[in-house]
Amino acid sequence: MTDQELDVLLAAWKIPGPSDKLHTKAMAGFRASQPRRWPRFGRILVWAAAAAVVLVCLEAFAQTLQSPQVPFVVESELTTYSPDGAVRTRLHIQSVTENARERMLSVTIDGDAYATLRLNASEAGHSILQSVHRLARSLIVGPQQPDPTRADARIAVCGDPSCRTLGDWTMQVDRSTCRNNLFAGEETILNHTTAALRLELPSALRLTAWLAPDLGCFPLQVLVEQRNPSGSFSVRERRDALKITMNRN
């Protein structure tokens, strides 16, 4: 048989197709599995539970990073003002100091519960990130030997005119006197002697803080002023300590 004859024979050979029963069984073996879909309400519950777990973990982590007992708690009132001198926002603050760095325990904005919640969450996150940063730095570069005579004082100020965010004013001071080259005088506040530090910024702002040496350089009073075109200053933000509660062991 020649190749041509073989080709003709193969072309004429018809192979019967599979039966319907065999085709059904074969296709059943390759049936694609459908993805499991959670009801919308179920997905909301899952995300809510995950968020709750994260918040609990963050709170527990923050508690492990924070000192178990603080020597004192200061209650302060912070007020921001509009350019015309009218009160813009008033806050009530409870805070402490750790190694000359102020840490907010709670902040309440009068008449704005949502902004209060957001500001407290932001401040808690800031404290956690600072603790993690210090821990990471100690692991990478090794434990640092701090200068026993110097401290980096952190003073919380408003980050915007309505004080929906908080910023930092950080400076190095003498640990025993709370003074540096910005020293501008002394004043007694709530029976505590304070050192006034004053800094004028290029943005036409002047910041003055009264730090108490016997309270770890805690700021018992903070004043933020705006320079006017005439050269005078108007108050933009003012914070005054109202009460100091000493914790007795």
Secondary structure as the mmCIF struct_conf table of DSSP 4:
data_model
#
loop_
_struct_conf.conf_type_id
_struct_conf.id
_struct_conf.beg_label_comp_id
_struct_conf.beg_label_asym_id
_struct_conf.beg_label_seq_id
_struct_conf.end_label_comp_id
_struct_conf.end_label_asym_id
_struct_conf.end_label_seq_id
HELX_RH_AL_P HELX_RH_AL_P1 ASP A 3 ALA A 12
HELX_LH_PP_P HELX_LH_PP_P1 ILE A 15 SER A 19
HELX_RH_AL_P HELX_RH_AL_P2 ASP A 20 GLY A 29
TURN_TY1_P TURN_TY1_P1 PHE A 30 PHE A 30
HELX_LH_PP_P HELX_LH_PP_P2 ARG A 31 ARG A 36
HELX_RH_AL_P HELX_RH_AL_P3 ARG A 40 LEU A 65
BEND BEND1 GLN A 66 GLN A 66
BEND BEND2 PRO A 68 PRO A 68
BEND BEND3 PRO A 71 PRO A 71
STRN STRN1 PHE A 72 TYR A 81
TURN_TY1_P TURN_TY1_P2 PRO A 83 ASP A 84
BEND BEND4 GLY A 85 GLY A 85
STRN STRN2 VAL A 87 GLU A 98
TURN_TY1_P TURN_TY1_P3 ASN A 99 ALA A 100
STRN STRN3 ARG A 101 ILE A 109
TURN_TY1_P TURN_TY1_P4 ASP A 110 GLY A 111
HELX_RH_AL_P HELX_RH_AL_P4 ALA A 113 VAL A 141
TURN_TY1_P TURN_TY1_P5 PRO A 148 THR A 149
STRN STRN4 ARG A 150 CYS A 158
BEND BEND5 GLY A 159 ASP A 160
TURN_TY1_P TURN_TY1_P6 PRO A 161 SER A 162
BEND BEND6 ARG A 164 THR A 165
STRN STRN5 LEU A 166 ASP A 174
TURN_TY1_P TURN_TY1_P7 ARG A 175 THR A 177
TURN_TY1_P TURN_TY1_P8 ASN A 181 LEU A 182
STRN STRN6 PHE A 183 ILE A 189
TURN_TY1_P TURN_TY1_P9 LEU A 190 ASN A 191
STRN STRN7 HIS A 192 GLU A 200
TURN_TY1_P TURN_TY1_P10 PRO A 202 SER A 203
BEND BEND7 ALA A 204 ALA A 204
STRN STRN8 LEU A 205 ALA A 212
HELX_RH_3T_P HELX_RH_3T_P1 PRO A 213 LEU A 215
TURN_TY1_P TURN_TY1_P11 GLY A 216 GLY A 216
BEND BEND8 CYS A 217 CYS A 217
STRN STRN9 PHE A 218 ARG A 227
TURN_TY1_P TURN_TY1_P12 PRO A 229 SER A 230
BEND BEND9 GLY A 231 GLY A 231
STRN STRN10 PHE A 233 MET A 246
HELX_LH_PP_P HELX_LH_PP_P3 ASN A 247 ARG A 248
#
